[in-house]
């Protein structure tokens, strides 16, 4: 993993910040993006030849997708030290003897990894949830097994401690009651934002001691992606939009002084922040899909014109936002598919057999739907557990919201 410091401008807010939900702020959308969504068909009808003719890499077919090793060099998995430190700072002012603090975050924000590492450093007990069979049995014995000590503890995944099934819901309500009563002693509970939205519908207890990871707006996102690209040393590559050469990240290296002082900047990161809703894992997945490289050797000179320079092998080219292929769901509405995708999000992922247990669907029908989700790249299986993918999350969330399903607030 690349290191992820909180550095940058001293006056800028930290990249990783945990705050109370009432201070949580989604990235603002751009007027340009709203206009494009409304007149997209018109733009396609009349074309964008003028913009394309100014492209530094005129033939788009000369741009190549990055290999995984190349992606790992310019957009690696992030180090989470700064996130752990930010969580520690937020918890230090909120934890007291007997208190329980809840950390709520959307999918693909690395909550489990961050909280697990915080527990290791703090030397607090790290608790695991029960298996699905235990949850379906309705037995609450697993709670006693885990909370029988007065030493401080961390439960990083409350979404794995319930199932949307009548036999399981009584137990999760009871667990939330004892958390809020301080019975298990001092602890920190992590919960996926979708599960939290659902649990707040079925439980009428007191909500207090809440923290959430602040969304990555355009500025945070730019600084974070620059840090990832730099790794442990100075950043060596420039990131420019292929269609017009505008810089997506701050210019570095051998660039003219005018470009360094007043670079023509792309709106790509504004779109990325808005589409990802500021969720770092979602933004990184979409960012990786946009990365392209020009050919290292190009002797035919076809890409050069009087108004465009030769392909620079040290530059990473970014697909323009409107041309970026993002996962999407089938156009025809499918109630079973929506119900299945919603259930995956409410539980942070499930295996196919458990899905069939809690949905009014057969195992074969569930597997058929999961196959569709895999083909559309909106869900994937990892170690037997199906989850909505990071790059597919925006499309799934938008679809469920348009169909009137309960969504999170992040």
N, C-alpha and C positions, 0 to 999 in steps of 0.2 A: 504494500500500500504506500501511496505517496504521503508525505507529511502534509498536514493541513494546519498551518498556523493561523492565528487570528490577525496577523500583521496587516500592513497597508497603512493608509493615512491614519495618523493618530486621532484625528477628529472624526473619522468615520466610525459608525457602530461596528462592533465585533461581528464577524461573519456568522458565528454560532452564538445564539442568544436564546435563553429560556425565559419566558415571560408569562404573566397571567393571561388567561384567555381573553379578557376584556381589552388587552393591549395588542392582541394578535391582529396583524394587518396583511391581507392578501395583496399581492402585487397589483398595481393599477394596470388596467388594460390600456392599449393605445388607441387613439382616434383612428390612426391609419389601419389598424387591424380590424376595427369595427367597419370602416368604410369598405375594406377589401371583402369582408364577409358579405356585405350587402350588394356589391357590384362585381363580385368575382366572375360571374358569367359574362358580364359586359367586357371585362378586361380580356377574357379568353377569346371573345368574339373579335375584338379589334387588335389583339396581340400586343406584344411588348417588344417589338423589334428594335426600337431606339435604345432601350436599356441593354438588350442583349448585345448590340453591336459594339458597346463600350467595354465588354467583358475582357479582363486581362487574360482569361483562358477561354478564348472564343469558342472552340469546338468542345461542347460539353462531354462528348464521348472520350476526350482525353483525360478527364478526371476519373480517378480510380478510388474505390472504397479502400479504407485502411484494413490491413490485416489485424488480427488480434494483438500481435506483438507491437504493431505501430500504435494501435489504440492505447495499449498499456503504457506507451511512452508519452503520449500527449494528453491522454484523458484517463489516467489510471484509477483504480479503486481508491477512494480517499482514506487517508489516515484520519483517525477520529480523536486524537489527543485533545485538540482544541474544543471539540464538542463535549468530551468528558469533563474538561476543566470548566466549561460554561455551565454544565449541569451541576457541578460541585459548587460553583459560585451561587447559583440560584437556590440550591437546597440548603446551603449553609445558613441562609437567613430565614428559612421556613421550617426547618426541622427542630422539634423540641421533644422532650421525653414523653413518650406515649402517643405522639402525633403520627399521622399517616398522610403522606403527600402523594398526589396522583400526577403522573406525567403523561399527558395525552398528546399523541402525534399521529399524523396521517400515515398511510402505507408508504413504504420506501423512504423512510427518514432515518433508518438504522437505529431505531429506539432500543431494540433488544440488545444489539451489540454495545451501544453506548452505556446503557444501564448496567449490563453485565460487567463491563470493564470498570465502571464506577464502583460497583459492589466489590470487585476484586481489590481495587486500590484502597477502599475504605475498610476492607476486611469484614464486610457484612455478609450474612448468610444469603446465598442466592437460591431462591425457591423455584421449583418447576411445577407446572400445573399437572392435573391428573390426565390419564388417557381417556379416549372417547368412551370406552365401555363403562368406565367409572362414572362419567358424566351422565350417560344414558340411564344408568341404574338409579340415579336420583340420590345416591348415598352422599352424605356430607362428611363421612369419616376421613376423607383425604385432608380436610381442613385441619382436623385435630392433629394429624400426623405432621403437618408442616408448621403449625403455629403453636407448638407445645413448649417453646422456649421463649424466654424474655429477651434474648439477644436480638439486636437490630437486624432487619432483613430487607431483601429486595425481591419483588415479584415483577419481572419485566414484561409479562405478557398476559394480562387479565383476559384478553380475547380468547385465550386457550383454556379458560377455566369455566366455560359455559357452552351450551349448545341451545339453539333456538328450538327447544323441545320441551313439552310440559314437564317431564320428569327432571329436567335440569334447571329450570328457571327458579324454582323455589330455593335451590342451593345457592345460586349466585346472588339472589336478593339477600339471603342470610349472610353471605360473605361480605357484601357491601355494608350491611348493618353493623357487623362486628368491626369492620375497618373504621367506620365513622365513630364508633363508640370507643375506639382505642384499645380494644381488648387484646389484640395480638401484640401490642407494644409498638415501639417506634419502627416505622417501615416506609418504603417507597414502592408504589404500585405503578407500573407502566400499562397503558392501554391504547390500543388502536382507536383512532377517532371514529371509525364506523361502529365498532363495538360499543364505544362510549355513548354515541348518539342513541343506539338501540337500548342500552341498559338504562339510560336516563328516561326512556319512555315507559319502562316496566318497573322502575324502582322510584319510590317517592321520598327517599332519604335526603339528607342535607349534603349539598355539594360544597366542599371547601378544600383548601389546600391544593389548588390546581395549578399546574404548569404546562406550558406547551412550547415547542420549538418555534421561534419566530420564522415566518416565511422568508425565503430568499428573494428579495426584490432584484431589479436589474443590477444595481450597484453591488450588492452582496454577491450575486451570481457571477458577475464579471471578475471580481477579486478572487473568488473561490476557484473559478476555472483557470485563471492565470496562475494561481498557486499550484493547482494540479499539473498544469503544463510545465511548470518550472521544476517540479520534483524537489530534489535536495540542492539544486544549484540555480543559476540564473536561467530564465526562459530563453531558449534559442530560436524558437520559431514564431513567425507572425501568423495570425489567423485573420483571413480576409474573405469577404463575400465574393464568390466566384463571378456573379453576374455583373458586378460593377466595381470590384476592387476595394470597396469600403472596408475599413478595419472593424473587426468584430471585437477583438481584444486590443488593449493598448499596444501601439507599435513598439518593437524592440529591435536591436541590432542595427544593421547598415541601412537605415532609411534616411531620406533627405530631411533636413531640419524643419522644413515647413510641415511635412507629414507628421513629424514627431510633436511639434508644438500645436498644430491645429489639424489633427487627422480627420478625414472624412469617416464618420462612424456609421455603422449599420444599425438598423432597428431590430436586428435579429434577436438580441438578448431580451429586448422588451417583450417580443412575442413569446420567447422561450419561457420567461418568468411567468407571464400571464397564463400560458397553456399548461404549464406544470403546476400552477397554483403555488409556486414558490417551494415545492417539495424537492429537496436536493437530489434524491435518487431518481425521480422522474425527469428532472431537468438534465441530469447526467446521461440518462439513457437516450433521450432525444438528441442531445448534443452529439453523442457518439454516432448517431445515425446520419448526422449532417456533415461529418468530416470527410474530406476528400484530399487526395494528393495528385499533383500533376506528374507526368512521366519524368523519370530522372534524366533520361537521354532522349532528346527529340531533335533529330537531324534534318527533318524535312522542312522545318520552319513554317509549317502551315498555321501554327498558332500565333505567329507574329504578324502584326500590322503596324502601320505608322502610329496608330493611337494606342496600341497595347503592347506591353513588354513581353519578353519571352517567359515561359513558365519557370517559376522559381521553385526548385525542389525543397527549399527550406521553408516554404510557406504552406500552411495547411489551409485549404480552400473550404469554405462553408457553403453548403447548398442554400439557396435563398429559401426563406421560410415558406412561401407559397408552393414551392416545388418539392419540399421535403415530404417524403412518403412516411406517414404515420399510421400505425395500426388502427383499424376501425372495425365495427361490427357489421354484420350483414344488413342490407337496407330493409329487408322485410322484417316486420315486428314478430318476435317470437316470445310469448309469455314465459315458456319454460326456460329459455335462455336467460331472460332478464332475471327470473327468480333464482336461477342457479348462480349467475354472476353476483347478484346481490348477497346471496348467502355466503359466497366465498369472501366477500369484503367484510361482512358482519363478523366473521370468525377469523379473519387473517389467514385464511387458507384451510382446506380440509381435504381428506382423501375421498376417492369416489364412493367407497362403501358407506362412509359416514354421511356423505351428501345424500345418498339414496335413503338412509335411515331417517333423515330429518326433513326431506322434501317429499311431496306426494308424487314421486316419480320412481320408475323402475331403475334398477342398476344399469340396464342396457340403454335406457333413455338418457340417463345422466352421462354415461360414457359417450353417447352420440353428441350431446351438447358440449362436453369437454373437448371433443375432437374438433368441433367447429371453432371453439374459442382458441384452441391451439393453432389451427390453420390460419386464423385471422391475427395471430400473435398477440391476442389480448389476455391469454392465460397460458401458463406453462406448469409442468409438473417437475418437482424437485424432491427427490427422496420420497416419492409416493404422495406428496402433498401438492394439491393444485392451488395456485395463487394467481390473481390478476397481475399481469406484468407491469413493470414500471412504464414502458413506452406505451402500453395499451391502456393505462389507467385513465388518462384524460377522456378517451372515447367512451370507456365503460361508465365513468362517472356522469358524463354529459347525457348518455343514453338513459341511465337510470333516473336521473333528475327529470328528464323530459317525460318519462313514463310515470312520474309521480311517486317514485319510491323514496323511502326515507334515506337521506344522505347525511354525511357528516357536515361539520361547520368549518372545515379547513380547506 
